């Protein structure tokens, strides 16, 4: 590609920020309102941690020669076992995250149509959303891309508007009343909501995917990733904190559509309804994209013979249709298992579990930064990347702790089950190495 046809750093920043923003933020104010304005501590910690992770991922993306993204990075230090565990935990994380996104769509949709859903009805509606966003993907990636490129603005525009115009409706007295609604200690407030803020940054690992399309990628990609993450952090912090200066925290906590509530306060019920509709469509569009992405992750694992070949089967449109159907069934079962009186409680449970399983591949990839750069002949440039990788690992471990005992327990069970499964298939990859060790002994 000629330089004249390549992206500038500014263009790459915009693309990265749009990809990160997605639908992850739209239910967050309801959770963060349980802490209040003090949740800004979590945002700041998460923003710094995410920028460190993003920088390290950018270095991996630029110098790794292994296919498969994060799984390929993890193969450098941990071999095929690391490749498997990274793909497995990342795939599981996204399966769970898809159910959380579906719950977000149900929350906004029910508010838009003025419906009060029982826990069972919420689960049924969530399942309907899962299949509505799965079936179109059988038509291949072109449908998914066209719809997603339009619907994503249903989140981006409302969030950007409230981050700027919203301050004209801001009350310092209201914000002060909402600062620390339960009088939490400073450290507890940060820990209490850090998994929810990290949720909105998930996907930062994909930021280096456009390295080949930008001029001077060795310098441009890390800069773009850092600036994009910082830009998202500013927008996230502004959009959630401005609400704490508009509405009582308890109203935000009890809302299934907090942005719609805020817009109704600013511009009236009709505009609030419009925002609910836009964000519902944005959730559906975002979920449509992820429902295509996740089966492709499992397809890549099937291509490596990690999992049954049924996940690798594609139709004429290039869609891994059998994997889509199987994963749709799994998500349906997950939706039934999260029935609770509060949609926010369902959302939080899923976010915590999705976050903990997503942190496993993050930690594996941070461990790969040094060997990837050494193999690429960049051993004399390890300074800042190793600082970022080390601090990114510390942050990831802290985020695991912040997810809570239940999420850590379930996440550990999921991870250990994956290791056990890899043990059964390991002779396909590790036989010769182990036989050589036996002969040498």
C-alpha angles and dihedrals in degrees: 000000000000117000091243089062096047126098123259122232090257092054091049090050091054094047092048093048092049091050092051098045097060115130099314096105105050099088096034099092091063091056097040091050087069085071100028130210090336086076085083084086089065091048092053094047091047093046093054092043092048093050090052091050092045092052092051091047090052090056091049091049094051098049107028116105095188118102122232104062113239093008089055091050092051091052091067096071101018106035123218091331090062091046090053097045093048094050093042097051092041091051092048090048092054093046089057092042090055090059089050091052089049089053089052090054091049091050094053094038093053090050091047092054093039094241128151108212125200117223091261092047089049090054091048091049090048090053090049090053091049091056096039088058095041103051098058089057090069084078092066138250098304092070092046094050096047095050095042095050089060104037096049089074088065086075102030098053097048091045093049093046095050089046089061113019092035092074090071087067095044121124119200091202092053091048091050090051090051096043098101108358095180098032092244121180114257095253094045091052091055093048094044096065106021094102090055093051092046088053090066091055097048109122095048086117089072092059095096093055091100096053093118092053098057132076116255094000095187089069102020100053098055090044092049093047093049095046093044092051091047090048091051090047092054092048093046094048093045096046096049099038094048087061090058087061093051109043139027110267092237092059090053092047092053095046122100089196108038097170091051088051091052094048091048087054092050103039108009138269095294093059090043089055091049092053091049089053093047093049092047089055090045091053091050091049093047091048090048089059095046091047087061095042098052097055088050090055089053089044089057089052090049090050087057089050090244094125135018116301091238087085090058096056113114133187128225091280092056095252119140089230100171092051090048091055094047093047090047089057091049091050089049090057090047091053091054092048094058098059108141136146092259127057088205090057091052090049093049094049092052095044092052092050093044090050096049093050091045091054092062094069090042090059092044091052094048087057089055099057096089099047093044092053093043091051089049091054092251097116091124091060098056098110105093096025091055092047089051093046093048095047090042089056092049089050091048092051090049089050089052089054091047091055088072136237097289095050092046091050095050092042090052091050091051091048095046091049088055092051090050091052091049089054089062094052098035095100087072090064110018103039098099094044092051093044090054089052090051092050092048090053 
